[in-house]
Amino acid sequence: MATVERGYTATKEQLLARLRRVEGQVRGIERMVESDRYCIDILTQISAIQAALDKVALGLLDDHARHCMHKGAETGQAEEMTTEMMAAVGRLMKRG
């Protein structure tokens, strides 16, 4: 089976490293709750995780715009892919 090249292929290892750090942060929050840490300290860590995930999402959007959208324009799918990307941006912005 052929490997599909995605927009993030060139930075895949960096992306995976960031996600592993986020995973570690989530486990850290679990330990904080288990040890009855102060609520504000836990909320601070949750905010840090959200910021880290936002950075991952922005990187993916950037890769998508620079790689996938470029390919989509070459194949006549630019309009459809723009609509798809903007829907994803809308979902990312709808938090809380």
C-alpha positions in Angstrom: 0.0 0.0 0.0 1.4 3.4 -1.0 2.1 6.0 1.7 0.0 9.1 1.4 1.9 12.3 1.8 0.1 14.7 4.1 0.8 18.3 4.8 2.4 17.4 8.1 4.6 14.6 6.7 7.8 16.7 6.9 7.1 17.7 10.5 5.5 14.4 11.7 8.1 13.6 14.3 7.8 17.1 15.8 4.0 16.8 15.8 4.2 13.4 17.5 6.7 14.7 20.1 4.3 17.6 21.0 1.4 15.2 21.3 3.4 13.0 23.6 4.2 16.0 25.8 0.5 16.9 25.9 -0.3 13.3 26.9 2.3 13.6 29.7 0.7 16.8 30.9 -2.8 15.1 31.0 -1.3 12.3 33.1 0.2 15.0 35.3 -3.2 16.5 35.9 -4.6 13.1 36.7 -1.9 12.7 39.4 -2.7 16.2 40.7 -6.4 15.3 41.1 -5.4 12.0 42.8 -3.2 13.9 45.3 -5.9 16.6 45.9 -4.0 19.5 44.6 -5.3 23.0 44.7 -8.1 23.6 42.0 -6.4 26.7 40.5 -3.1 24.8 40.0 -5.1 22.1 38.1 -6.9 24.7 36.0 -3.6 26.4 35.2 -2.3 23.1 33.8 -5.5 22.5 31.8 -5.0 26.0 30.3 -1.4 25.0 29.3 -2.7 21.8 27.7 -5.3 23.8 25.7 -2.6 26.2 24.5 -0.3 23.3 23.5 -3.2 21.6 21.5 -4.0 25.0 19.9 -0.4 25.2 18.8 -0.6 21.7 17.3 -3.9 22.6 15.6 -2.5 25.8 14.1 0.5 23.9 12.8 -1.7 21.4 11.1 -3.8 24.2 9.6 -0.7 25.9 8.3 0.5 22.6 6.8 -2.9 22.0 5.3 -3.1 25.5 3.7 0.5 25.3 2.3 0.4 21.7 1.1 -3.0 20.1 0.8 -4.7 23.3 -0.4 -2.0 23.8 -3.0 -2.5 20.2 -4.2 -6.3 20.8 -4.2 -5.9 23.9 -6.4 -4.0 21.8 -8.9 -6.8 19.2 -9.0 -9.7 21.7 -9.1 -10.8 21.0 -5.5 -9.8 24.4 -4.0 -13.3 25.6 -3.3 -14.3 22.4 -1.6 -11.1 22.2 0.5 -11.5 25.9 1.5 -15.0 25.2 2.8 -13.7 22.1 4.6 -10.8 24.0 6.2 -13.0 26.9 7.3 -15.5 24.5 8.9 -12.5 22.9 10.9 -11.4 26.4 12.0 -14.9 27.1 13.1 -15.0 23.9 15.2 -11.6 24.8 16.8 -12.9 28.3 17.8 -16.1 26.9 19.4 -14.9 26.0 22.8 -16.4 26.5 26.2 
